[in-house]
Amino acid sequence: MKSHHWDALFDSNIELYRGARPKRAERVLEFLRDIDLMPASVLEMGAFSGKDIRYLSEKLPQTLCCSLDKERGVFDRAASAATSCVVADAFHMPFRDSAFEITFHSGLIVVFDDRQSAKIVEEQLRVTSGYAFVFAHNRWNFIDVLVSAAKRLRGNSLFRYRRFTKGLLRGMVPDNGALVRIEYVDNMLVNATRRRAPKLVGVVSRMAGFADAVLCNEILMIVKAK
């Protein structure tokens, strides 16, 4: 998908995503709790629906939460009340170096080519003093690939995004960052179990973990700023 095509999809999909589960924010929060870190500031790049940064603002009331997107329509009344909103381009953000302790984006790079995606990650690390989180769609989840193809055939261009491998993401770590972790996340079998048989989530998680590479919707890369 060319980046300019994203603009045409915004109005028709924004409400659907605003009501979805803030699963990337949950991952960020889980990591922060694991390392016992209460960040002073968090930035979400390409906020789109804003659901993740709003979730973090609720869970981290003492933290400055900022959302950035080039679409002004992202910043509805709820977003403006919960976060500091900035309309800007992710390639050239209007922030000083190391301005935010935590930065993240969920799906931002899936509409750009390799060179552009690497540039976004480089700019992300420039404004990060602590940890940068990169979420990208998993190339090896063939079930999701087929489902997305079916949705495209039905006319939903939103599912024309690209996908990544761990190796491709590793190659985007800039010189001012050090790779902390790269893992498959958002296992679709676990998600289905959580909805239909929540008592079995623990068992299914352990079993499904052996097939994360083909069952997980996304790859999460965490990079520490140098």
PASEBA-1860 file (N, C-alpha, C; in nm, 3 decimals):
! residues 226
1> MKSHHWDA> 0.085/-0.120/0.000/0.000/0.000/0.000/0.088/0.125/0.000 ~ 0.062/0.218/-0.085/0.132/0.346/-0.083/0.081/0.427/0.035 ~ 0.172/0.507/0.096/0.135/0.579/0.217/0.020/0.675/0.195 ~ 0.010/0.735/0.074/-0.097/0.832/0.053/-0.234/0.767/0.044 ~ -0.239/0.635/0.017/-0.368/0.566/0.013/-0.431/0.556/0.151 ~ -0.346/0.565/0.255/-0.397/0.552/0.392/-0.498/0.660/0.423 ~ -0.476/0.779/0.368/-0.566/0.891/0.397/-0.710/0.858/0.361 ~ -0.730/0.792/0.247/-0.865/0.762/0.200/-0.936/0.659/0.287
9> LFDSNIEL> -0.859/0.581/0.363/-0.918/0.476/0.446/-0.951/0.524/0.587 ~ -0.902/0.640/0.622/-0.913/0.687/0.761/-1.057/0.696/0.808 ~ -1.139/0.773/0.739/-1.276/0.798/0.786/-1.360/0.672/0.796 ~ -1.340/0.577/0.706/-1.425/0.458/0.704/-1.385/0.352/0.806 ~ -1.269/0.369/0.872/-1.222/0.265/0.965/-1.194/0.315/1.106 ~ -1.192/0.444/1.127/-1.147/0.497/1.255/-1.235/0.451/1.371 ~ -1.367/0.450/1.355/-1.454/0.413/1.467/-1.439/0.266/1.505 ~ -1.418/0.180/1.406/-1.397/0.038/1.433/-1.275/0.017/1.522
17> YRGARPKR> -1.167/0.087/1.492/-1.044/0.068/1.568/-1.049/0.136/1.704 ~ -1.125/0.243/1.716/-1.137/0.307/1.847/-1.200/0.214/1.950 ~ -1.286/0.122/1.905/-1.354/0.032/1.997/-1.282/-0.099/2.020 ~ -1.167/-0.118/1.956/-1.094/-0.244/1.968/-1.011/-0.250/2.096 ~ -0.967/-0.370/2.130/-0.885/-0.390/2.250/-0.747/-0.325/2.232 ~ -0.698/-0.253/2.333/-0.568/-0.186/2.323/-0.453/-0.283/2.348 ~ -0.438/-0.383/2.263/-0.345/-0.492/2.290/-0.198/-0.450/2.285 ~ -0.163/-0.349/2.204/-0.023/-0.304/2.204/0.011/-0.232/2.333
25> AERVLEFL> -0.083/-0.150/2.381/-0.061/-0.081/2.508/-0.047/-0.181/2.622 ~ -0.123/-0.290/2.617/-0.112/-0.394/2.719/0.027/-0.455/2.719 ~ 0.085/-0.474/2.601/0.221/-0.528/2.591/0.324/-0.431/2.647 ~ 0.308/-0.304/2.615/0.399/-0.202/2.668/0.392/-0.200/2.819 ~ 0.272/-0.201/2.873/0.253/-0.196/3.018/0.310/-0.321/3.085 ~ 0.294/-0.435/3.023/0.349/-0.560/3.077/0.501/-0.552/3.088 ~ 0.566/-0.498/2.985/0.711/-0.483/2.987/0.755/-0.386/3.096 ~ 0.685/-0.275/3.109/0.720/-0.176/3.211/0.709/-0.236/3.351
33> RDIDLMPA> 0.608/-0.316/3.373/0.591/-0.381/3.503/0.701/-0.484/3.527 ~ 0.740/-0.555/3.422/0.845/-0.656/3.435/0.978/-0.595/3.479 ~ 1.007/-0.475/3.430/1.135/-0.412/3.465/1.117/-0.306/3.574 ~ 0.995/-0.299/3.629/0.964/-0.207/3.738/0.998/-0.061/3.701 ~ 0.945/-0.018/3.589/0.970/0.118/3.541/0.841/0.197/3.534 ~ 0.839/0.313/3.595/0.729/0.407/3.582/0.780/0.524/3.497 ~ 0.750/0.526/3.368/0.808/0.627/3.280/0.752/0.766/3.305 ~ 0.836/0.865/3.284/0.790/1.003/3.298/0.709/1.046/3.176
41> SVLEMGAF> 0.737/0.984/3.061/0.669/1.026/2.938/0.661/0.910/2.839 ~ 0.551/0.910/2.762/0.527/0.808/2.659/0.475/0.877/2.534 ~ 0.527/0.836/2.419/0.480/0.887/2.290/0.430/0.773/2.204 ~ 0.308/0.787/2.149/0.262/0.696/2.045/0.270/0.767/1.911 ~ 0.342/0.708/1.817/0.356/0.762/1.683/0.252/0.698/1.592 ~ 0.190/0.778/1.507/0.087/0.724/1.420/-0.028/0.670/1.501 ~ -0.084/0.753/1.587/-0.181/0.708/1.687/-0.308/0.649/1.627 ~ -0.348/0.693/1.508/-0.468/0.646/1.438/-0.589/0.649/1.530
49> SGKDIRYL> -0.633/0.536/1.585/-0.754/0.537/1.669/-0.728/0.599/1.806 ~ -0.602/0.601/1.851/-0.570/0.658/1.982/-0.604/0.569/2.099 ~ -0.652/0.447/2.074/-0.698/0.362/2.185/-0.583/0.319/2.276 ~ -0.465/0.298/2.220/-0.353/0.249/2.300/-0.296/0.357/2.391 ~ -0.276/0.476/2.338/-0.221/0.583/2.422/-0.322/0.627/2.527 ~ -0.451/0.621/2.495/-0.552/0.655/2.595/-0.553/0.551/2.708 ~ -0.537/0.426/2.672/-0.530/0.319/2.773/-0.411/0.342/2.866 ~ -0.296/0.376/2.809/-0.178/0.401/2.892/-0.197/0.523/2.981
57> SEKLPQTL> -0.266/0.624/2.930/-0.289/0.744/3.012/-0.377/0.713/3.132 ~ -0.467/0.614/3.116/-0.551/0.571/3.228/-0.472/0.490/3.329 ~ -0.385/0.404/3.280/-0.308/0.315/3.368/-0.186/0.384/3.429 ~ -0.139/0.490/3.365/-0.020/0.562/3.412/-0.056/0.709/3.433 ~ -0.137/0.739/3.533/-0.189/0.875/3.549/-0.082/0.981/3.576 ~ 0.035/0.940/3.625/0.142/1.035/3.654/0.235/1.055/3.535 ~ 0.209/0.985/3.427/0.296/0.989/3.309/0.241/1.084/3.203 ~ 0.328/1.165/3.144/0.288/1.249/3.031/0.270/1.160/2.909
65> CCSLDKER> 0.149/1.152/2.858/0.119/1.068/2.741/0.091/1.158/2.622 ~ 0.167/1.137/2.516/0.156/1.221/2.396/0.124/1.133/2.276 ~ 0.032/1.178/2.192/-0.002/1.105/2.070/0.030/1.192/1.949 ~ 0.090/1.130/1.848/0.128/1.201/1.727/0.068/1.132/1.606 ~ 0.009/1.210/1.517/-0.043/1.157/1.392/-0.052/1.271/1.292 ~ -0.041/1.239/1.165/-0.053/1.346/1.065/-0.198/1.376/1.031 ~ -0.292/1.292/1.081/-0.434/1.314/1.060/-0.496/1.385/1.181 ~ -0.542/1.506/1.162/-0.602/1.581/1.273/-0.728/1.512/1.326
73> GVFDRAAS> -0.797/1.435/1.241/-0.919/1.368/1.282/-0.899/1.263/1.389 ~ -0.775/1.217/1.408/-0.745/1.122/1.516/-0.781/1.181/1.651 ~ -0.759/1.309/1.663/-0.768/1.372/1.794/-0.909/1.422/1.823 ~ -0.997/1.328/1.856/-1.132/1.363/1.896/-1.131/1.414/2.039 ~ -1.248/1.440/2.094/-1.257/1.496/2.228/-1.193/1.404/2.332 ~ -1.214/1.273/2.319/-1.158/1.178/2.415/-1.006/1.177/2.411 ~ -0.950/1.180/2.290/-0.805/1.180/2.277/-0.744/1.307/2.334 ~ -0.806/1.419/2.304/-0.754/1.547/2.352/-0.760/1.558/2.503
81> AATSCVVA> -0.862/1.498/2.563/-0.875/1.503/2.709/-0.772/1.415/2.777 ~ -0.733/1.305/2.712/-0.646/1.206/2.776/-0.498/1.227/2.747 ~ -0.464/1.290/2.635/-0.325/1.299/2.594/-0.292/1.437/2.539 ~ -0.161/1.463/2.528/-0.115/1.580/2.455/-0.107/1.541/2.308 ~ -0.176/1.613/2.222/-0.191/1.573/2.082/-0.104/1.660/1.991 ~ -0.031/1.595/1.901/0.055/1.666/1.808/0.027/1.618/1.666 ~ -0.004/1.712/1.577/-0.023/1.679/1.435/0.111/1.700/1.365 ~ 0.172/1.590/1.323/0.305/1.599/1.262/0.337/1.471/1.187
89> DAFHMPFR> 0.443/1.477/1.109/0.491/1.365/1.029/0.589/1.282/1.112 ~ 0.576/1.149/1.106/0.664/1.061/1.185/0.807/1.060/1.133 ~ 0.830/1.108/1.011/0.966/1.112/0.957/1.047/1.228/1.015 ~ 0.978/1.334/1.055/1.046/1.453/1.108/0.962/1.506/1.224 ~ 0.980/1.449/1.340/0.897/1.487/1.454/0.950/1.613/1.522 ~ 0.861/1.700/1.568/0.901/1.828/1.625/0.940/1.818/1.773 ~ 1.025/1.721/1.806/1.067/1.700/1.944/1.220/1.701/1.951 ~ 1.271/1.742/2.066/1.416/1.738/2.087/1.462/1.594/2.101
97> DSAFEITF> 1.592/1.573/2.092/1.649/1.440/2.111/1.616/1.388/2.251 ~ 1.586/1.258/2.261/1.560/1.191/2.390/1.445/1.255/2.467 ~ 1.345/1.304/2.397/1.235/1.376/2.462/1.142/1.285/2.542 ~ 1.131/1.157/2.501/1.035/1.067/2.566/1.106/0.942/2.618 ~ 1.065/0.899/2.737/1.126/0.780/2.796/1.083/0.653/2.722 ~ 0.958/0.649/2.679/0.903/0.535/2.606/0.838/0.585/2.477 ~ 0.865/0.517/2.367/0.795/0.547/2.241/0.745/0.416/2.180 ~ 0.635/0.424/2.108/0.586/0.305/2.040/0.499/0.343/1.921
105> HSGLIVVF> 0.486/0.250/1.830/0.388/0.263/1.722/0.339/0.124/1.686 ~ 0.213/0.116/1.647/0.150/-0.013/1.619/0.097/-0.015/1.476 ~ 0.174/-0.074/1.388/0.131/-0.083/1.249/0.167/0.037/1.164 ~ 0.236/0.134/1.219/0.272/0.253/1.142/0.356/0.218/1.020 ~ 0.454/0.130/1.037/0.548/0.105/0.927/0.493/0.012/0.819 ~ 0.375/-0.046/0.842/0.325/-0.145/0.746/0.276/-0.084/0.616 ~ 0.271/0.048/0.607/0.231/0.113/0.482/0.349/0.178/0.411 ~ 0.472/0.147/0.457/0.592/0.207/0.398/0.688/0.099/0.350
113> DDRQSAKI> 0.779/0.135/0.259/0.879/0.040/0.211/0.992/0.028/0.314 ~ 1.090/-0.058/0.285/1.196/-0.086/0.381/1.274/0.040/0.420 ~ 1.311/0.120/0.321/1.389/0.240/0.348/1.311/0.338/0.434 ~ 1.185/0.359/0.401/1.102/0.451/0.479/1.078/0.398/0.620 ~ 1.054/0.268/0.632/1.031/0.208/0.764/1.154/0.225/0.853 ~ 1.273/0.201/0.796/1.397/0.217/0.872/1.415/0.363/0.916 ~ 1.376/0.456/0.830/1.386/0.598/0.864/1.294/0.633/0.981 ~ 1.174/0.575/0.983/1.081/0.599/1.093/1.138/0.547/1.224
121> VEEQLRVT> 1.195/0.426/1.221/1.254/0.369/1.343/1.374/0.453/1.389 ~ 1.453/0.501/1.295/1.567/0.586/1.330/1.520/0.715/1.398 ~ 1.416/0.777/1.342/1.361/0.899/1.402/1.298/0.869/1.538 ~ 1.236/0.752/1.550/1.180/0.710/1.679/1.289/0.703/1.786 ~ 1.401/0.640/1.753/1.511/0.629/1.850/1.572/0.764/1.883 ~ 1.568/0.856/1.788/1.622/0.990/1.815/1.549/1.057/1.930 ~ 1.418/1.041/1.938/1.341/1.110/2.041/1.319/1.024/2.165 ~ 1.384/0.906/2.172/1.365/0.813/2.283/1.484/0.815/2.377
129> SGYAFVFA> 1.457/0.823/2.507/1.565/0.814/2.606/1.572/0.677/2.671 ~ 1.463/0.601/2.664/1.459/0.470/2.727/1.439/0.357/2.628 ~ 1.313/0.320/2.605/1.282/0.205/2.521/1.186/0.242/2.408 ~ 1.214/0.186/2.290/1.128/0.206/2.173/1.065/0.072/2.135 ~ 0.933/0.073/2.116/0.858/-0.047/2.081/0.810/-0.035/1.936 ~ 0.836/-0.140/1.858/0.792/-0.145/1.718/0.704/-0.268/1.700 ~ 0.579/-0.246/1.663/0.486/-0.356/1.634/0.466/-0.363/1.483 ~ 0.478/-0.483/1.426/0.460/-0.500/1.282/0.391/-0.632/1.254
137> HNRWNFID> 0.317/-0.639/1.145/0.244/-0.761/1.110/0.341/-0.872/1.069 ~ 0.309/-0.994/1.109/0.394/-1.111/1.092/0.373/-1.176/0.954 ~ 0.480/-1.186/0.878/0.472/-1.242/0.743/0.436/-1.391/0.742 ~ 0.469/-1.463/0.848/0.454/-1.609/0.846/0.319/-1.658/0.898 ~ 0.231/-1.570/0.938/0.097/-1.612/0.979/0.010/-1.625/0.854 ~ 0.016/-1.744/0.793/-0.051/-1.763/0.664/-0.203/-1.763/0.677 ~ -0.253/-1.795/0.796/-0.398/-1.788/0.816/-0.444/-1.643/0.803 ~ -0.372/-1.554/0.870/-0.407/-1.412/0.863/-0.385/-1.356/0.723
145> VLVSAAKR> -0.282/-1.407/0.655/-0.257/-1.365/0.517/-0.378/-1.398/0.429 ~ -0.431/-1.519/0.445/-0.547/-1.561/0.365/-0.673/-1.483/0.402 ~ -0.692/-1.461/0.533/-0.809/-1.383/0.578/-0.803/-1.241/0.522 ~ -0.684/-1.181/0.527/-0.668/-1.045/0.475/-0.692/-1.041/0.324 ~ -0.646/-1.145/0.254/-0.668/-1.150/0.109/-0.817/-1.157/0.077 ~ -0.891/-1.235/0.156/-1.036/-1.244/0.135/-1.104/-1.110/0.159 ~ -1.059/-1.037/0.260/-1.117/-0.906/0.289/-1.085/-0.806/0.179 ~ -0.965/-0.817/0.122/-0.931/-0.729/0.010/-1.020/-0.757/-0.111
153> LRGNSLFR> -1.046/-0.886/-0.135/-1.132/-0.923/-0.247/-1.274/-0.870/-0.230 ~ -1.314/-0.853/-0.102/-1.447/-0.796/-0.076/-1.446/-0.644/-0.079 ~ -1.330/-0.587/-0.110/-1.323/-0.443/-0.130/-1.267/-0.362/-0.016 ~ -1.216/-0.427/0.091/-1.161/-0.352/0.204/-1.012/-0.331/0.184 ~ -0.974/-0.214/0.135/-0.834/-0.185/0.105/-0.748/-0.168/0.229 ~ -0.811/-0.159/0.346/-0.734/-0.147/0.469/-0.640/-0.265/0.488 ~ -0.676/-0.380/0.433/-0.598/-0.502/0.453/-0.495/-0.523/0.342 ~ -0.452/-0.414/0.280/-0.348/-0.420/0.179/-0.211/-0.387/0.238
161> YRRFTKGL> -0.198/-0.394/0.369/-0.071/-0.362/0.434/0.033/-0.470/0.410 ~ 0.159/-0.434/0.431/0.270/-0.529/0.414/0.300/-0.598/0.546 ~ 0.387/-0.699/0.540/0.423/-0.778/0.658/0.574/-0.788/0.670 ~ 0.618/-0.825/0.791/0.761/-0.825/0.821/0.806/-0.959/0.877 ~ 0.938/-0.981/0.872/1.001/-1.094/0.941/1.088/-1.038/1.053 ~ 1.129/-1.126/1.144/1.219/-1.083/1.251/1.350/-1.028/1.193 ~ 1.401/-1.097/1.090/1.526/-1.053/1.030/1.517/-0.915/0.969 ~ 1.407/-0.887/0.903/1.388/-0.756/0.842/1.382/-0.647/0.948
169> LRGMVPDN> 1.313/-0.673/1.058/1.305/-0.574/1.165/1.441/-0.555/1.232 ~ 1.514/-0.663/1.255/1.647/-0.650/1.316/1.736/-0.558/1.234 ~ 1.724/-0.568/1.103/1.806/-0.486/1.016/1.773/-0.338/1.022 ~ 1.663/-0.303/1.086/1.622/-0.163/1.097/1.667/-0.097/1.226 ~ 1.733/-0.173/1.315/1.782/-0.114/1.440/1.895/-0.017/1.407 ~ 1.880/0.111/1.439/1.983/0.209/1.403/2.102/0.204/1.499 ~ 2.207/0.277/1.465/2.329/0.277/1.546/2.306/0.331/1.686 ~ 2.204/0.415/1.703/2.177/0.472/1.835/2.081/0.387/1.917
177> GALVRIEY> 2.066/0.259/1.879/1.978/0.169/1.953/2.040/0.032/1.972 ~ 1.999/-0.038/2.077/2.045/-0.174/2.104/1.923/-0.265/2.118 ~ 1.922/-0.374/2.043/1.808/-0.465/2.046/1.796/-0.530/2.183 ~ 1.678/-0.520/2.242/1.649/-0.582/2.372/1.575/-0.713/2.353 ~ 1.476/-0.713/2.267/1.390/-0.830/2.250/1.318/-0.821/2.117 ~ 1.301/-0.937/2.054/1.217/-0.944/1.935/1.140/-1.076/1.943 ~ 1.007/-1.068/1.936/0.926/-1.186/1.962/0.794/-1.179/1.886 ~ 0.736/-1.297/1.864/0.602/-1.306/1.807/0.500/-1.280/1.918
185> VDNMLVNA> 0.397/-1.200/1.887/0.295/-1.167/1.986/0.156/-1.173/1.922 ~ 0.055/-1.174/2.007/-0.085/-1.172/1.963/-0.123/-1.302/1.892 ~ -0.110/-1.413/1.966/-0.142/-1.545/1.912/-0.292/-1.557/1.885 ~ -0.331/-1.586/1.762/-0.473/-1.585/1.726/-0.550/-1.699/1.794 ~ -0.485/-1.812/1.822/-0.553/-1.922/1.891/-0.581/-1.884/2.036 ~ -0.486/-1.817/2.100/-0.505/-1.770/2.237/-0.615/-1.664/2.240 ~ -0.617/-1.577/2.141/-0.721/-1.474/2.134/-0.860/-1.536/2.126 ~ -0.874/-1.639/2.042/-1.003/-1.705/2.027/-1.044/-1.775/2.157
193> TRRRAPKL> -0.947/-1.834/2.225/-0.975/-1.901/2.353/-1.017/-1.800/2.459 ~ -0.953/-1.685/2.458/-0.986/-1.581/2.556/-1.131/-1.536/2.539 ~ -1.179/-1.534/2.416/-1.317/-1.492/2.391/-1.419/-1.601/2.422 ~ -1.384/-1.726/2.392/-1.483/-1.834/2.398/-1.469/-1.926/2.520 ~ -1.348/-1.942/2.571/-1.326/-2.031/2.687/-1.213/-1.976/2.772 ~ -1.234/-1.863/2.837/-1.127/-1.794/2.910/-1.056/-1.879/3.016 ~ -1.125/-1.977/3.071/-1.062/-2.061/3.173/-0.950/-2.148/3.115 ~ -0.950/-2.164/2.985/-0.851/-2.250/2.920/-0.733/-2.171/2.863
201> VGVVSRMA> -0.730/-2.041/2.884/-0.627/-1.957/2.823/-0.487/-2.003/2.862 ~ -0.466/-2.035/2.990/-0.334/-2.076/3.036/-0.283/-2.200/2.964 ~ -0.368/-2.301/2.954/-0.331/-2.426/2.888/-0.305/-2.404/2.739 ~ -0.396/-2.332/2.675/-0.383/-2.308/2.531/-0.259/-2.223/2.502 ~ -0.228/-2.128/2.588/-0.110/-2.043/2.568/0.017/-2.126/2.565 ~ 0.026/-2.223/2.657/0.145/-2.308/2.660/0.154/-2.397/2.536 ~ 0.041/-2.448/2.492/0.041/-2.534/2.373/0.065/-2.454/2.246 ~ -0.003/-2.342/2.234/0.006/-2.262/2.111/0.142/-2.195/2.097
209> GFADAVLC> 0.212/-2.179/2.209/0.342/-2.113/2.205/0.442/-2.182/2.114 ~ 0.426/-2.313/2.095/0.518/-2.387/2.008/0.499/-2.352/1.861 ~ 0.388/-2.287/1.829/0.361/-2.250/1.690/0.343/-2.100/1.674 ~ 0.408/-2.022/1.760/0.393/-1.876/1.756/0.425/-1.818/1.619 ~ 0.526/-1.872/1.553/0.570/-1.815/1.426/0.459/-1.813/1.321 ~ 0.367/-1.910/1.328/0.261/-1.915/1.227/0.123/-1.880/1.282 ~ 0.114/-1.861/1.415/-0.015/-1.828/1.476/-0.024/-1.684/1.526 ~ 0.090/-1.619/1.541/0.089/-1.483/1.595/0.066/-1.381/1.483
217> NEILMIVK> -0.016/-1.283/1.513/-0.049/-1.180/1.415/0.064/-1.080/1.395 ~ 0.144/-1.060/1.500/0.242/-0.951/1.496/0.378/-0.994/1.549 ~ 0.476/-0.911/1.519/0.610/-0.922/1.577/0.633/-0.794/1.657 ~ 0.685/-0.810/1.778/0.720/-0.695/1.862/0.872/-0.688/1.874 ~ 0.926/-0.572/1.842/1.069/-0.546/1.861/1.085/-0.434/1.964 ~ 1.167/-0.458/2.066/1.196/-0.358/2.168/1.343/-0.319/2.156 ~ 1.369/-0.190/2.146/1.504/-0.139/2.128/1.533/-0.037/2.238 ~ 1.650/-0.048/2.299/1.690/0.048/2.404/1.776/0.157/2.341
225> AK> 1.744/0.280/2.373/1.822/0.392/2.321/1.960/0.395/2.386 ~ 2.062/0.422/2.307/2.198/0.432/2.359/2.227/0.573/2.406
END
